[in-house]
Amino acid sequence: MSQPPGPQRPTPTNVGPAPDIDVSVQVTHLAAQSTPERRVFTYVIRIENRSDQTWKLLARHWSIVDAHGHEIQVDGDGVVGEQPVIAPGGTFVYDSFVTVEATPGRMGGHYTMQDAWGTQVRVPVPTFMLDVPGQRTLN
């Protein structure tokens, strides 16, 4: 894993519904960088602010689980070294990578975002699969 688990982040102060922010993910297996013991995936995340408020992405939380059931929790400030501010109608796109020991795996989590008045909310990131295309699973 590229980053060890960090300290627990405070729970957002607003427990109401998340703002109208759409998060989508595209995943690619990097066969040339992978080994049988370490599968490498890159992912591109697109965050689209469909609300009428400006939101700042403060922190991220990931839960990564491999095929053996090993789970890693990753918490950190912002994403890829940034805490982007996304205006109404705006979009922020970034890419990163993850490794797992065994596939298929899965990854999901949430972003902690804050509006101009300091209200913090959790925006879910849909769970996505970390799998090798064409790999057969035997039962």
PAFI-344621 format. One record per atom (N, C-alpha, C): atom name; residue in one letter; x, y, z negated. Coordinates in nm, 2 decimals. Layout:
BEGIN
+------+------+--------+--------+--------+
: atom : rest :     px :     py :     pz :
+------+------+--------+--------+--------+
:   CA :    a :      X :      Y :      Z :
...
+------+------+--------+--------+--------+
//
This chain:
BEGIN
+------+------+--------+--------+--------+
: atom : rest :     px :     py :     pz :
+------+------+--------+--------+--------+
:    N :    m :   0.09 :  -0.12 :   0.00 :
:   CA :    m :   0.00 :   0.00 :   0.00 :
:    C :    m :   0.09 :   0.12 :   0.00 :
:    N :    s :   0.05 :   0.22 :   0.07 :
:   CA :    s :   0.13 :   0.34 :   0.09 :
:    C :    s :   0.13 :   0.43 :  -0.04 :
:    N :    q :   0.03 :   0.41 :  -0.13 :
:   CA :    q :   0.03 :   0.50 :  -0.24 :
:    C :    q :  -0.02 :   0.42 :  -0.36 :
:    N :    p :   0.05 :   0.43 :  -0.48 :
:   CA :    p :   0.00 :   0.36 :  -0.59 :
:    C :    p :  -0.12 :   0.43 :  -0.65 :
:    N :    p :  -0.20 :   0.35 :  -0.73 :
:   CA :    p :  -0.32 :   0.41 :  -0.79 :
:    C :    p :  -0.28 :   0.53 :  -0.88 :
:    N :    g :  -0.36 :   0.64 :  -0.87 :
:   CA :    g :  -0.33 :   0.76 :  -0.95 :
:    C :    g :  -0.42 :   0.77 :  -1.07 :
:    N :    p :  -0.41 :   0.88 :  -1.13 :
:   CA :    p :  -0.50 :   0.91 :  -1.25 :
:    C :    p :  -0.64 :   0.92 :  -1.21 :
:    N :    q :  -0.73 :   0.88 :  -1.30 :
:   CA :    q :  -0.87 :   0.89 :  -1.28 :
:    C :    q :  -0.91 :   1.04 :  -1.26 :
:    N :    r :  -0.99 :   1.06 :  -1.16 :
:   CA :    r :  -1.04 :   1.20 :  -1.13 :
:    C :    r :  -1.17 :   1.22 :  -1.21 :
:    N :    p :  -1.19 :   1.35 :  -1.25 :
:   CA :    p :  -1.32 :   1.38 :  -1.32 :
:    C :    p :  -1.44 :   1.36 :  -1.23 :
:    N :    t :  -1.55 :   1.32 :  -1.30 :
:   CA :    t :  -1.67 :   1.30 :  -1.23 :
:    C :    t :  -1.72 :   1.43 :  -1.18 :
:    N :    p :  -1.77 :   1.44 :  -1.05 :
:   CA :    p :  -1.83 :   1.57 :  -1.01 :
:    C :    p :  -1.94 :   1.62 :  -1.10 :
:    N :    t :  -1.95 :   1.75 :  -1.11 :
:   CA :    t :  -2.05 :   1.81 :  -1.20 :
:    C :    t :  -2.19 :   1.80 :  -1.15 :
:    N :    n :  -2.21 :   1.79 :  -1.02 :
:   CA :    n :  -2.34 :   1.78 :  -0.97 :
:    C :    n :  -2.37 :   1.63 :  -0.94 :
:    N :    v :  -2.48 :   1.58 :  -1.00 :
:   CA :    v :  -2.51 :   1.44 :  -0.97 :
:    C :    v :  -2.63 :   1.43 :  -0.88 :
:    N :    g :  -2.67 :   1.54 :  -0.82 :
:   CA :    g :  -2.78 :   1.54 :  -0.72 :
:    C :    g :  -2.73 :   1.48 :  -0.59 :
:    N :    p :  -2.82 :   1.49 :  -0.49 :
:   CA :    p :  -2.78 :   1.44 :  -0.36 :
:    C :    p :  -2.66 :   1.51 :  -0.29 :
:    N :    a :  -2.59 :   1.43 :  -0.22 :
:   CA :    a :  -2.47 :   1.48 :  -0.15 :
:    C :    a :  -2.52 :   1.58 :  -0.04 :
:    N :    p :  -2.44 :   1.68 :   0.00 :
:   CA :    p :  -2.48 :   1.77 :   0.10 :
:    C :    p :  -2.49 :   1.70 :   0.24 :
:    N :    d :  -2.54 :   1.76 :   0.34 :
:   CA :    d :  -2.55 :   1.70 :   0.47 :
:    C :    d :  -2.41 :   1.70 :   0.54 :
:    N :    i :  -2.33 :   1.61 :   0.50 :
:   CA :    i :  -2.20 :   1.59 :   0.55 :
:    C :    i :  -2.19 :   1.45 :   0.61 :
:    N :    d :  -2.15 :   1.44 :   0.74 :
:   CA :    d :  -2.14 :   1.31 :   0.80 :
:    C :    d :  -2.00 :   1.27 :   0.81 :
:    N :    v :  -1.97 :   1.15 :   0.76 :
:   CA :    v :  -1.84 :   1.09 :   0.76 :
:    C :    v :  -1.84 :   0.97 :   0.85 :
:    N :    s :  -1.75 :   0.97 :   0.95 :
:   CA :    s :  -1.74 :   0.85 :   1.04 :
:    C :    s :  -1.60 :   0.80 :   1.05 :
:    N :    v :  -1.58 :   0.67 :   1.08 :
:   CA :    v :  -1.45 :   0.61 :   1.07 :
:    C :    v :  -1.43 :   0.53 :   1.20 :
:    N :    q :  -1.31 :   0.53 :   1.25 :
:   CA :    q :  -1.26 :   0.44 :   1.36 :
:    C :    q :  -1.14 :   0.37 :   1.31 :
:    N :    v :  -1.13 :   0.24 :   1.32 :
:   CA :    v :  -1.02 :   0.16 :   1.27 :
:    C :    v :  -0.95 :   0.09 :   1.39 :
:    N :    t :  -0.82 :   0.08 :   1.38 :
:   CA :    t :  -0.74 :   0.01 :   1.48 :
:    C :    t :  -0.64 :  -0.08 :   1.41 :
:    N :    h :  -0.63 :  -0.20 :   1.45 :
:   CA :    h :  -0.53 :  -0.29 :   1.39 :
:    C :    h :  -0.40 :  -0.26 :   1.47 :
:    N :    l :  -0.29 :  -0.24 :   1.39 :
:   CA :    l :  -0.16 :  -0.22 :   1.46 :
:    C :    l :  -0.08 :  -0.35 :   1.46 :
:    N :    a :  -0.10 :  -0.43 :   1.56 :
:   CA :    a :  -0.04 :  -0.56 :   1.57 :
:    C :    a :   0.12 :  -0.55 :   1.57 :
:    N :    a :   0.17 :  -0.45 :   1.64 :
:   CA :    a :   0.32 :  -0.44 :   1.65 :
:    C :    a :   0.38 :  -0.41 :   1.51 :
:    N :    q :   0.31 :  -0.35 :   1.42 :
:   CA :    q :   0.37 :  -0.32 :   1.29 :
:    C :    q :   0.33 :  -0.42 :   1.18 :
:    N :    s :   0.24 :  -0.52 :   1.22 :
:   CA :    s :   0.19 :  -0.61 :   1.12 :
:    C :    s :   0.28 :  -0.74 :   1.12 :
:    N :    t :   0.27 :  -0.81 :   1.01 :
:   CA :    t :   0.32 :  -0.94 :   0.99 :
:    C :    t :   0.21 :  -1.03 :   0.93 :
:    N :    p :   0.23 :  -1.16 :   0.93 :
:   CA :    p :   0.13 :  -1.25 :   0.87 :
:    C :    p :   0.11 :  -1.21 :   0.72 :
:    N :    e :   0.20 :  -1.16 :   0.65 :
:   CA :    e :   0.19 :  -1.12 :   0.51 :
:    C :    e :   0.14 :  -0.98 :   0.49 :
:    N :    r :   0.14 :  -0.90 :   0.59 :
:   CA :    r :   0.11 :  -0.76 :   0.58 :
:    C :    r :   0.04 :  -0.71 :   0.70 :
:    N :    r :  -0.09 :  -0.69 :   0.70 :
:   CA :    r :  -0.16 :  -0.64 :   0.82 :
:    C :    r :  -0.17 :  -0.49 :   0.80 :
:    N :    v :  -0.14 :  -0.42 :   0.91 :
:   CA :    v :  -0.14 :  -0.27 :   0.91 :
:    C :    v :  -0.25 :  -0.22 :   1.00 :
:    N :    f :  -0.33 :  -0.13 :   0.95 :
:   CA :    f :  -0.44 :  -0.07 :   1.02 :
:    C :    f :  -0.43 :   0.09 :   1.01 :
:    N :    t :  -0.46 :   0.15 :   1.12 :
:   CA :    t :  -0.47 :   0.30 :   1.12 :
:    C :    t :  -0.62 :   0.33 :   1.12 :
:    N :    y :  -0.66 :   0.44 :   1.06 :
:   CA :    y :  -0.80 :   0.48 :   1.07 :
:    C :    y :  -0.81 :   0.63 :   1.09 :
:    N :    v :  -0.91 :   0.67 :   1.17 :
:   CA :    v :  -0.93 :   0.81 :   1.20 :
:    C :    v :  -1.07 :   0.84 :   1.14 :
:    N :    i :  -1.07 :   0.95 :   1.05 :
:   CA :    i :  -1.19 :   0.99 :   0.99 :
:    C :    i :  -1.23 :   1.13 :   1.04 :
:    N :    r :  -1.36 :   1.14 :   1.07 :
:   CA :    r :  -1.42 :   1.26 :   1.11 :
:    C :    r :  -1.52 :   1.30 :   1.01 :
:    N :    i :  -1.50 :   1.42 :   0.95 :
:   CA :    i :  -1.59 :   1.48 :   0.85 :
:    C :    i :  -1.66 :   1.60 :   0.92 :
:    N :    e :  -1.79 :   1.59 :   0.93 :
:   CA :    e :  -1.87 :   1.69 :   1.00 :
:    C :    e :  -1.97 :   1.76 :   0.90 :
:    N :    n :  -1.95 :   1.89 :   0.88 :
:   CA :    n :  -2.04 :   1.96 :   0.78 :
:    C :    n :  -2.17 :   2.00 :   0.86 :
:    N :    r :  -2.28 :   1.94 :   0.83 :
:   CA :    r :  -2.41 :   1.97 :   0.89 :
:    C :    r :  -2.49 :   2.05 :   0.80 :
:    N :    s :  -2.44 :   2.10 :   0.69 :
:   CA :    s :  -2.51 :   2.18 :   0.59 :
:    C :    s :  -2.50 :   2.32 :   0.62 :
:    N :    d :  -2.56 :   2.41 :   0.54 :
:   CA :    d :  -2.55 :   2.55 :   0.56 :
:    C :    d :  -2.45 :   2.61 :   0.46 :
:    N :    q :  -2.38 :   2.53 :   0.39 :
:   CA :    q :  -2.28 :   2.57 :   0.29 :
:    C :    q :  -2.14 :   2.54 :   0.34 :
:    N :    t :  -2.04 :   2.61 :   0.29 :
:   CA :    t :  -1.90 :   2.58 :   0.31 :
:    C :    t :  -1.86 :   2.49 :   0.20 :
:    N :    w :  -1.78 :   2.38 :   0.24 :
:   CA :    w :  -1.74 :   2.28 :   0.14 :
:    C :    w :  -1.59 :   2.26 :   0.15 :
:    N :    k :  -1.52 :   2.25 :   0.03 :
:   CA :    k :  -1.38 :   2.22 :   0.03 :
:    C :    k :  -1.36 :   2.08 :  -0.02 :
:    N :    l :  -1.28 :   2.00 :   0.05 :
:   CA :    l :  -1.25 :   1.86 :   0.01 :
:    C :    l :  -1.14 :   1.86 :  -0.10 :
:    N :    l :  -1.18 :   1.83 :  -0.22 :
:   CA :    l :  -1.08 :   1.84 :  -0.33 :
:    C :    l :  -1.00 :   1.71 :  -0.35 :
:    N :    a :  -1.07 :   1.60 :  -0.34 :
:   CA :    a :  -1.01 :   1.47 :  -0.38 :
:    C :    a :  -1.07 :   1.35 :  -0.30 :
:    N :    r :  -1.00 :   1.24 :  -0.31 :
:   CA :    r :  -1.05 :   1.12 :  -0.24 :
:    C :    r :  -1.04 :   1.00 :  -0.34 :
:    N :    h :  -1.13 :   0.91 :  -0.32 :
:   CA :    h :  -1.13 :   0.78 :  -0.39 :
:    C :    h :  -1.15 :   0.67 :  -0.29 :
:    N :    w :  -1.06 :   0.57 :  -0.29 :
:   CA :    w :  -1.07 :   0.45 :  -0.21 :
:    C :    w :  -1.07 :   0.33 :  -0.29 :
:    N :    s :  -1.15 :   0.23 :  -0.24 :
:   CA :    s :  -1.15 :   0.10 :  -0.29 :
:    C :    s :  -1.12 :   0.01 :  -0.18 :
:    N :    i :  -1.00 :  -0.06 :  -0.18 :
:   CA :    i :  -0.95 :  -0.15 :  -0.08 :
:    C :    i :  -0.95 :  -0.29 :  -0.13 :
:    N :    v :  -1.02 :  -0.38 :  -0.05 :
:   CA :    v :  -1.03 :  -0.52 :  -0.09 :
:    C :    v :  -0.98 :  -0.61 :   0.02 :
:    N :    d :  -0.89 :  -0.70 :   0.00 :
:   CA :    d :  -0.85 :  -0.79 :   0.10 :
:    C :    d :  -0.92 :  -0.92 :   0.10 :
:    N :    a :  -0.89 :  -1.02 :   0.19 :
:   CA :    a :  -0.97 :  -1.14 :   0.20 :
:    C :    a :  -0.95 :  -1.23 :   0.08 :
:    N :    h :  -0.85 :  -1.21 :   0.00 :
:   CA :    h :  -0.83 :  -1.29 :  -0.12 :
:    C :    h :  -0.90 :  -1.23 :  -0.24 :
:    N :    g :  -0.97 :  -1.12 :  -0.22 :
:   CA :    g :  -1.04 :  -1.05 :  -0.33 :
:    C :    g :  -0.95 :  -0.95 :  -0.41 :
:    N :    h :  -0.83 :  -0.93 :  -0.37 :
:   CA :    h :  -0.74 :  -0.84 :  -0.44 :
:    C :    h :  -0.79 :  -0.70 :  -0.41 :
:    N :    e :  -0.82 :  -0.62 :  -0.52 :
:   CA :    e :  -0.87 :  -0.49 :  -0.50 :
:    C :    e :  -0.77 :  -0.38 :  -0.55 :
:    N :    i :  -0.76 :  -0.28 :  -0.47 :
:   CA :    i :  -0.67 :  -0.16 :  -0.51 :
:    C :    i :  -0.76 :  -0.04 :  -0.51 :
:    N :    q :  -0.75 :   0.04 :  -0.61 :
:   CA :    q :  -0.82 :   0.17 :  -0.62 :
:    C :    q :  -0.71 :   0.28 :  -0.60 :
:    N :    v :  -0.74 :   0.37 :  -0.51 :
:   CA :    v :  -0.65 :   0.48 :  -0.48 :
:    C :    v :  -0.73 :   0.61 :  -0.50 :
:    N :    d :  -0.67 :   0.70 :  -0.58 :
:   CA :    d :  -0.72 :   0.83 :  -0.60 :
:    C :    d :  -0.62 :   0.94 :  -0.57 :
:    N :    g :  -0.66 :   1.05 :  -0.52 :
:   CA :    g :  -0.56 :   1.15 :  -0.49 :
:    C :    g :  -0.63 :   1.28 :  -0.46 :
:    N :    d :  -0.55 :   1.39 :  -0.46 :
:   CA :    d :  -0.59 :   1.52 :  -0.42 :
:    C :    d :  -0.61 :   1.53 :  -0.27 :
:    N :    g :  -0.72 :   1.58 :  -0.22 :
:   CA :    g :  -0.73 :   1.61 :  -0.08 :
:    C :    g :  -0.71 :   1.49 :   0.01 :
:    N :    v :  -0.67 :   1.51 :   0.13 :
:   CA :    v :  -0.64 :   1.41 :   0.23 :
:    C :    v :  -0.52 :   1.45 :   0.31 :
:    N :    v :  -0.43 :   1.36 :   0.34 :
:   CA :    v :  -0.31 :   1.39 :   0.42 :
:    C :    v :  -0.24 :   1.52 :   0.38 :
:    N :    g :  -0.23 :   1.54 :   0.25 :
:   CA :    g :  -0.16 :   1.66 :   0.20 :
:    C :    g :  -0.24 :   1.79 :   0.21 :
:    N :    e :  -0.37 :   1.78 :   0.25 :
:   CA :    e :  -0.45 :   1.91 :   0.26 :
:    C :    e :  -0.58 :   1.90 :   0.18 :
:    N :    q :  -0.63 :   2.01 :   0.15 :
:   CA :    q :  -0.76 :   2.02 :   0.09 :
:    C :    q :  -0.85 :   2.11 :   0.18 :
:    N :    p :  -0.89 :   2.05 :   0.29 :
:   CA :    p :  -0.96 :   2.13 :   0.40 :
:    C :    p :  -1.09 :   2.20 :   0.35 :
:    N :    v :  -1.11 :   2.32 :   0.40 :
:   CA :    v :  -1.24 :   2.39 :   0.38 :
:    C :    v :  -1.31 :   2.38 :   0.51 :
:    N :    i :  -1.43 :   2.33 :   0.50 :
:   CA :    i :  -1.51 :   2.30 :   0.62 :
:    C :    i :  -1.64 :   2.39 :   0.62 :
:    N :    a :  -1.64 :   2.48 :   0.71 :
:   CA :    a :  -1.75 :   2.57 :   0.73 :
:    C :    a :  -1.88 :   2.50 :   0.78 :
:    N :    p :  -1.99 :   2.56 :   0.77 :
:   CA :    p :  -2.12 :   2.51 :   0.83 :
:    C :    p :  -2.09 :   2.48 :   0.98 :
:    N :    g :  -2.13 :   2.36 :   1.02 :
:   CA :    g :  -2.11 :   2.33 :   1.16 :
:    C :    g :  -1.97 :   2.29 :   1.20 :
:    N :    g :  -1.88 :   2.30 :   1.10 :
:   CA :    g :  -1.74 :   2.26 :   1.13 :
:    C :    g :  -1.70 :   2.12 :   1.11 :
:    N :    t :  -1.59 :   2.08 :   1.16 :
:   CA :    t :  -1.54 :   1.94 :   1.16 :
:    C :    t :  -1.40 :   1.94 :   1.12 :
:    N :    f :  -1.36 :   1.83 :   1.04 :
:   CA :    f :  -1.22 :   1.81 :   1.00 :
:    C :    f :  -1.19 :   1.66 :   1.04 :
:    N :    v :  -1.09 :   1.64 :   1.12 :
:   CA :    v :  -1.05 :   1.50 :   1.16 :
:    C :    v :  -0.91 :   1.48 :   1.11 :
:    N :    y :  -0.88 :   1.36 :   1.06 :
:   CA :    y :  -0.75 :   1.32 :   1.02 :
:    C :    y :  -0.73 :   1.17 :   1.04 :
:    N :    d :  -0.60 :   1.13 :   1.04 :
:   CA :    d :  -0.57 :   0.99 :   1.05 :
:    C :    d :  -0.48 :   0.95 :   0.94 :
:    N :    s :  -0.48 :   0.82 :   0.90 :
:   CA :    s :  -0.39 :   0.77 :   0.80 :
:    C :    s :  -0.38 :   0.62 :   0.83 :
:    N :    f :  -0.32 :   0.55 :   0.74 :
:   CA :    f :  -0.31 :   0.40 :   0.76 :
:    C :    f :  -0.32 :   0.33 :   0.62 :
:    N :    v :  -0.34 :   0.20 :   0.63 :
:   CA :    v :  -0.36 :   0.11 :   0.51 :
:    C :    v :  -0.30 :  -0.02 :   0.55 :
:    N :    t :  -0.25 :  -0.09 :   0.45 :
:   CA :    t :  -0.21 :  -0.23 :   0.47 :
:    C :    t :  -0.28 :  -0.32 :   0.37 :
:    N :    v :  -0.31 :  -0.44 :   0.42 :
:   CA :    v :  -0.37 :  -0.55 :   0.33 :
:    C :    v :  -0.29 :  -0.68 :   0.36 :
:    N :    e :  -0.29 :  -0.76 :   0.25 :
:   CA :    e :  -0.22 :  -0.89 :   0.26 :
:    C :    e :  -0.29 :  -0.99 :   0.35 :
:    N :    a :  -0.43 :  -0.99 :   0.34 :
:   CA :    a :  -0.51 :  -1.09 :   0.41 :
:    C :    a :  -0.63 :  -1.02 :   0.47 :
:    N :    t :  -0.67 :  -1.07 :   0.59 :
:   CA :    t :  -0.79 :  -1.02 :   0.65 :
:    C :    t :  -0.89 :  -1.13 :   0.66 :
:    N :    p :  -1.02 :  -1.09 :   0.67 :
:   CA :    p :  -1.07 :  -0.96 :   0.68 :
:    C :    p :  -1.07 :  -0.89 :   0.54 :
:    N :    g :  -1.05 :  -0.76 :   0.55 :
:   CA :    g :  -1.06 :  -0.67 :   0.43 :
:    C :    g :  -1.16 :  -0.57 :   0.45 :
:    N :    r :  -1.18 :  -0.49 :   0.35 :
:   CA :    r :  -1.27 :  -0.37 :   0.36 :
:    C :    r :  -1.22 :  -0.26 :   0.28 :
:    N :    m :  -1.27 :  -0.14 :   0.32 :
:   CA :    m :  -1.22 :  -0.02 :   0.25 :
:    C :    m :  -1.34 :   0.08 :   0.25 :
:    N :    g :  -1.36 :   0.15 :   0.14 :
:   CA :    g :  -1.47 :   0.25 :   0.13 :
:    C :    g :  -1.44 :   0.34 :   0.01 :
:    N :    g :  -1.52 :   0.44 :   0.00 :
:   CA :    g :  -1.50 :   0.52 :  -0.12 :
:    C :    g :  -1.58 :   0.65 :  -0.11 :
:    N :    h :  -1.52 :   0.76 :  -0.16 :
:   CA :    h :  -1.59 :   0.89 :  -0.15 :
:    C :    h :  -1.49 :   1.00 :  -0.16 :
:    N :    y :  -1.54 :   1.12 :  -0.12 :
:   CA :    y :  -1.47 :   1.24 :  -0.13 :
:    C :    y :  -1.54 :   1.33 :  -0.24 :
:    N :    t :  -1.46 :   1.40 :  -0.32 :
:   CA :    t :  -1.52 :   1.50 :  -0.41 :
:    C :    t :  -1.50 :   1.63 :  -0.34 :
:    N :    m :  -1.62 :   1.70 :  -0.32 :
:   CA :    m :  -1.62 :   1.82 :  -0.25 :
:    C :    m :  -1.68 :   1.93 :  -0.34 :
:    N :    q :  -1.64 :   2.06 :  -0.31 :
:   CA :    q :  -1.68 :   2.17 :  -0.39 :
:    C :    q :  -1.73 :   2.28 :  -0.30 :
:    N :    d :  -1.85 :   2.34 :  -0.35 :
:   CA :    d :  -1.90 :   2.46 :  -0.27 :
:    C :    d :  -1.84 :   2.59 :  -0.33 :
:    N :    a :  -1.88 :   2.70 :  -0.27 :
:   CA :    a :  -1.83 :   2.83 :  -0.31 :
:    C :    a :  -1.86 :   2.87 :  -0.45 :
:    N :    w :  -1.96 :   2.81 :  -0.51 :
:   CA :    w :  -2.00 :   2.84 :  -0.65 :
:    C :    w :  -1.93 :   2.75 :  -0.75 :
:    N :    g :  -1.85 :   2.65 :  -0.70 :
:   CA :    g :  -1.78 :   2.56 :  -0.79 :
:    C :    g :  -1.86 :   2.43 :  -0.82 :
:    N :    t :  -1.97 :   2.41 :  -0.76 :
:   CA :    t :  -2.04 :   2.29 :  -0.78 :
:    C :    t :  -1.97 :   2.18 :  -0.70 :
:    N :    q :  -1.95 :   2.07 :  -0.77 :
:   CA :    q :  -1.88 :   1.95 :  -0.71 :
:    C :    q :  -1.98 :   1.84 :  -0.69 :
:    N :    v :  -1.96 :   1.77 :  -0.57 :
:   CA :    v :  -2.05 :   1.66 :  -0.54 :
:    C :    v :  -1.96 :   1.55 :  -0.48 :
:    N :    r :  -2.01 :   1.43 :  -0.48 :
:   CA :    r :  -1.95 :   1.31 :  -0.41 :
:    C :    r :  -2.01 :   1.29 :  -0.28 :
:    N :    v :  -1.93 :   1.28 :  -0.18 :
:   CA :    v :  -1.97 :   1.25 :  -0.04 :
:    C :    v :  -1.92 :   1.11 :  -0.01 :
:    N :    p :  -2.01 :   1.01 :   0.01 :
:   CA :    p :  -1.97 :   0.87 :   0.03 :
:    C :    p :  -1.90 :   0.86 :   0.17 :
:    N :    v :  -1.80 :   0.77 :   0.17 :
:   CA :    v :  -1.73 :   0.73 :   0.30 :
:    C :    v :  -1.79 :   0.59 :   0.32 :
:    N :    p :  -1.85 :   0.56 :   0.43 :
:   CA :    p :  -1.91 :   0.43 :   0.46 :
:    C :    p :  -1.80 :   0.32 :   0.45 :
:    N :    t :  -1.83 :   0.21 :   0.40 :
:   CA :    t :  -1.73 :   0.10 :   0.39 :
:    C :    t :  -1.70 :   0.05 :   0.54 :
:    N :    f :  -1.58 :   0.03 :   0.57 :
:   CA :    f :  -1.54 :  -0.02 :   0.70 :
:    C :    f :  -1.45 :  -0.14 :   0.69 :
:    N :    m :  -1.46 :  -0.22 :   0.79 :
:   CA :    m :  -1.38 :  -0.35 :   0.79 :
:    C :    m :  -1.24 :  -0.33 :   0.84 :
:    N :    l :  -1.15 :  -0.41 :   0.78 :
:   CA :    l :  -1.01 :  -0.42 :   0.82 :
:    C :    l :  -0.99 :  -0.56 :   0.87 :
:    N :    d :  -1.00 :  -0.58 :   1.00 :
:   CA :    d :  -1.00 :  -0.71 :   1.06 :
:    C :    d :  -0.92 :  -0.71 :   1.18 :
:    N :    v :  -0.86 :  -0.83 :   1.21 :
:   CA :    v :  -0.78 :  -0.85 :   1.33 :
:    C :    v :  -0.87 :  -0.89 :   1.45 :
:    N :    p :  -0.88 :  -0.82 :   1.56 :
:   CA :    p :  -0.97 :  -0.86 :   1.67 :
:    C :    p :  -0.93 :  -1.00 :   1.72 :
:    N :    g :  -1.03 :  -1.08 :   1.74 :
:   CA :    g :  -1.01 :  -1.21 :   1.80 :
:    C :    g :  -0.96 :  -1.32 :   1.70 :
:    N :    q :  -0.94 :  -1.28 :   1.57 :
:   CA :    q :  -0.90 :  -1.38 :   1.47 :
:    C :    q :  -1.01 :  -1.46 :   1.43 :
:    N :    r :  -1.00 :  -1.59 :   1.43 :
:   CA :    r :  -1.10 :  -1.68 :   1.39 :
:    C :    r :  -1.09 :  -1.71 :   1.24 :
:    N :    t :  -1.21 :  -1.72 :   1.17 :
:   CA :    t :  -1.21 :  -1.76 :   1.03 :
:    C :    t :  -1.27 :  -1.89 :   1.02 :
:    N :    l :  -1.20 :  -1.98 :   0.95 :
:   CA :    l :  -1.25 :  -2.12 :   0.93 :
:    C :    l :  -1.31 :  -2.13 :   0.79 :
:    N :    n :  -1.43 :  -2.20 :   0.79 :
:   CA :    n :  -1.50 :  -2.22 :   0.66 :
:    C :    n :  -1.45 :  -2.35 :   0.59 :
+------+------+--------+--------+--------+
//
